[in-house]
């Protein structure tokens, strides 16, 4: 962007996003500078909602962003982004990503009926993930967030072995049961040489809309204690707010439907910290830089 300085003529500020180092023996994708995996270790902690709102927050900051729904058994990204229909294929081999709110998206949910169960064994599910990633005609992206399914199984292993990941974030709630599984996800990423950028504590606090009373429904400080235990940063604490659920169900995520709200600002601040932590990582051997305008 450009601005005028008094008596100094014009000057231009450029924001640059570069490719960062990935696992050994892998290189960043040609048109995707940084892949960020969003994992949780268990379901029910709001991981997909967090991934979608983080992607939209990065887009609002000026980045070019995509989201890949890696949960082939329970894809939710299409509904959260208010997308329907099937993607186009210009050559009957590759597919165009769907787009919503300036973000590119791909999910198995675009290719099957909403009520069709994916009764697949692990190899089929992992093959679907790699095809969705490699056969999608992604634009020139600064960040591609991959919304992982819960757990530490075949899909997570495939991601670690075959997909160049610049970093991972772990979503948890403050509850001890949630952080117990989140710790397993964190250790899994460490063992497969995927750097953990930090922890996001979701549903950290609830403020009553009637009286303003603040309550920690799922406990307090679980994410912070986990971050301290494993020496990784707490990227942010997100509230438990009815608007997040309502807007997500309506296909209008809160970051874009209420961008000036305190809830949206919490997502945007967390996204900034996440991007800053990634920027501190070593660059790829041949980084591909992007000027954001």
N, C-alpha and C positions, 0 to 999 in steps of 0.2 A: 504494500500500500504506500501511497505517497502523501506527504504533508508539506506545508509551507512554513519555513522558519523566518521570523522577522529579520529583515536585513541580510539574510543568509542565502536567499534564493531558494530553490527547491531541493529536497532530498528525499531519498527513497529508502524504506525499510523493507528488507526481505526476510521472510521466515523460511527456514529450510529444514526439511525432514530427510534424513539419510537412512540407508540400510544399515542395520546393526548385525553383529556377528550372530550366527546360528550354531546349531550342533555341528560337531566335527564331521567332515566328509559331506556336508550339505551346503548348498549355496542359496541365497534368496531368490525367489521367483523373479522373472524378468520384469513384470509389471506390478509387483507387489513388494514394496520396500520392507515392510515389517509385518510379520504375522504374530499376533498376540493371542495365546490360548487363555480362555476363561473357564476355569474348573472349580469344582466344589468338594468332591469326595462323596457327597450325598445329595439327594434331591430335597426339594422343599425349602431351600434357603433363598430363592429368588435369583438364581444365577442367570437365567435367560433374560429376565427383566433387567438385571444389572448390565448384561452384555449389550442389549439393545440401547439402553439409555446412555451407556458409555460411548457407544459408536456414534450416536446422534450428538452427544456433547462434543466429541472430537471434531465432528463435521461443523458444528457451530463455531468452533475455534478456528476454522479455516482449512482443516485437513481434508484430504480425499479418503473416504472410508468405505469399507465393505464389511458385511457380516456373513459368515458361513455357519449354517445350522448343522452341527455335527451329530446331533441327537436324532439318528435315523429312526429310532423306535418311537420317539415322542416329539416330533418337530413342532415347535411353537412360534418360531420367528415369523412365519407368514401372518398369523393372526395378530401378533403384537405390532407388526408394521402395517396392518390393514391391507395386506396384499392378497390377491386371489388370481386365478387363472394360471396358465402354463407359460413358461418362458419360450421365447422363439429360438429356433436353430437355423442360422443362415446357411449351413452346409450339411445338415443332418448328422453332424458329428459333435460340434461344439454348441454351447448354449449361451444365450445372452442373460446376464443377471437381471433380476427384477430390481426396480428402483422405488424408493419411498423416502421422502423428506431429504433428498440429496444423498442418500446412502444406498449403495448397491447391496443386494442380498441374494443368497442362493440357499435352497433347502430341498430336501427330499419331499417336503410337504407340497412343493409346487408341481411335483411330477406324479403324485398319486392322489386318490380321493381322500378327503379328510377323515373318513371313517374306515379306511383300509388299514388293517394292522400289518406291520412289517415283521413277518414271521421268518426272520433270517438268522442263520448262525453267524458266529463272529467273522469268518472270512468274507462273507457277503456284505456285512455291514461295513467292514473296513475298506473293501473294494469300492463301495458306494461313496464313502467319504473321499477317497483319493480321486475318484472320477468327478465328483462335484467340484473339488478344488481345481483339478487340472483341466477339465473340459469346459469350465466356465470362462467366458471371454471378459475377464475382469478389466476394468479401466485402469488408468494410471493411478494406483492406490498408494497412499502413504501408510495406511494401517488396514489390515484385515483381521477382524476379531473372529475367532472361532469359538462358538458356544459349544462346549463339550457336554456329553451326557454325564450323569453322575457316575462315580466309581473310578476305578483304576484298572480297567480291563483292556480288551482288544483294541478299541478305538483309540484310547489314550496311548497304547504302545505303538500303534501305527503312526500316530501323530509324532511321537518322539523319534521314530526310526526313519520315516520317509518324508516328513513335511518340515521344511526349514522354519523353525519357530525362534523368534527373537527374544521372547519372554513370555511368562505366564503370570496370571494373577489368580488368587484363590479367594472365592467368595464364601463367607460363612456368616452365621448369626452368632451373637454372644453366647448362646447356649452351649453348655459343656458337651452335650451329645453331638452338636454340629461341629464344634472345633475338634473333637476327637477324630472325625472322618476327614475334616479339612487338613489335619496334620498328615494323614496318610497321603492325600493328594500332593501336599507340598513335598514330602519325602520322595514320592514317585517322580516328580519333575526333577528333583535334585539328582536322583540316580541315573536319569537318562540325559543328563547334561543340558536340561532346559532351565535357564536362569529364572528364578521366581522374583518378579518385580516387586511383589508385596501382597498384602492381604487387604481385602475389602470387607468391612463388617456391615452386613445388611440387617435391616430391622433392628437397629441399635436402640432406638428410643421412640416412644409414641407420645404425642401431645394431644390431649383431648380437645376436640373441636368445639366443645360446649363450654368447658370451664378453664381450659389451658393447663390442666394438670399434666405434668411430665412423668412418665412411668417407663421403666425398663422391663418390658414384658418378658423378654427372653434372657434376662440376666444382664449384667453390666461388666464391661471390660474384658470379655472373653477374647475378642480379636486382638486387643492390645497385649494381653498376656501371651497369646500365641506368637505374635510378632516379636516380642521381647525374647521368648524362649528360643526361637529359631533364627534370630538375628536378621530379620527382614522388616521393612517398614510397614506400618499401617497406612495404606494409601488414603483411606477415608472411612467415615462412619455414615451410613445412610439411614434415614428415618423409616419407621413403619407408618405409612400414611395411606389413607383410603384412596387418595387421588392416584397413587401409583397403580393400584389394582384396577380402579375404574377406567383410567385412561389406557392402560395396557389392554384390557379386555375390549375396549372400543377401537383398538388399532390406532390410537393417537397417543404415543408415549408422552409422559409428563414433561420431558425435556423440551419437546416441541409444542405441546398443547398449552403449557403454562411456563414459558421460558424464564419469566421473572420471579417465579415462586421460590421459596426457600428450598423446597424439595429439588427443583431443577438445578438450583445453584449448588446444592450438595453433590449432585452427579457431575456437574461441570468442574467443580474444584477437584473431585476425585480423578476425573479424566486428565486434568492438567498435571496432577502429581504423578499419575501413571506414565504419561508421556515424558515427563521430566526424568523419571527413574530410568526409562528406556534410553533417553538421550545420554545418560551417564555410562551406558554400556559401551564396550568397544565397538568400533565400526566394522562393517564387513570389509573384506579384503579389497573389493572394488565397489565402494558405495555408490548408489544411484541417488542423486540429490534431487529434491523437488522444491521449487519456489512456490510458496503459497501466496495467493493474491486474494 
